[in-house]
Amino acid sequence: MPTLKSVVLAILALTSASAFAADALPDAIAAPGESVVLSVHAEGAQVYECKAGTDGKLAWAFREPIATLFADGKTIGRHYAGPNWELADSSAVGGKATGNAPGATAADIPWLKLDVTARRGSGVLTPVTTVQRINTHGGKLDGACDKAGEFRSAPYSAEYVFLKKG
């Protein structure tokens, strides 16, 4: 009998596979003419810091992501501040957001398109030119903060799709 985890992973695989069709993605994060190098599932947290805004009021400000990357149910890498993605084969890319689209609910962080701006190591991520964050769940932090310098994290999951030109 399948476990709940295996059923959830199967559903996520089907969901993310169907999202690869160019017409299924919002235009703001589409990458026409690029092909998939790797698609991974991420589980982790979006970390926020309590800071004074331009109006002087304290508010939660995004600080960094911390997530584990999975493929076929196995840990294959990590995602962290930069933003950076690093695989167990030591290949890594860093990126800069160039497009976004709203998540499915108000609690979901946006879907993103990121252009690769840095590469390290040699491996699966070496040819990657674009990263898409899709199928986000959670990650937004709401509510007031009352102590500058305080940190809080909001659990999230997403699919990261690594693409190359051509």
GITA-V454733 format. One record per backbone hydrogen bond with DSSP energy under -0.5 kcal/mol. NH is the residue of the N-H (numbers start at 1). CO is the residue of the C=O. If there is no record, write none. Layout:
<<NH	CO> <NH	CO>>
This chain:
<<7	3> <8	4> <9	5> <10	6> <11	7> <12	8> <13	9> <14	10> <15	11> <16	12> <17	13> <18	14> <19	15> <20	16> <20	17> <21	18> <24	21> <25	21> <25	22> <29	26> <30	26> <30	27> <34	31> <35	164> <37	162> <38	162> <40	160> <41	70> <42	158> <43	68> <44	156> <45	66> <46	154> <47	45> <47	64> <48	152> <49	61> <50	150> <51	49> <51	59> <53	57> <56	53> <59	51> <61	49> <63	47> <64	47> <66	45> <67	79> <68	43> <69	77> <70	41> <71	74> <74	71> <76	69> <77	69> <78	86> <79	67> <80	84> <83	80> <84	80> <85	93> <86	78> <87	91> <88	76> <90	87> <92	120> <93	85> <94	118> <95	83> <96	115> <98	113> <99	113> <101	111> <103	108> <108	105> <109	138> <111	101> <112	133> <113	99> <114	131> <115	96> <116	129> <117	94> <118	94> <120	92> <126	123> <128	125> <129	163> <130	163> <131	114> <132	161> <133	112> <134	132> <134	159> <137	157> <139	155> <140	107> <142	140> <149	50> <150	147> <152	48> <154	46> <156	44> <157	137> <158	42> <159	134> <160	40> <161	132> <161	159> <162	38> <162	160> <163	130> <163	161> <164	35> <166	33>>
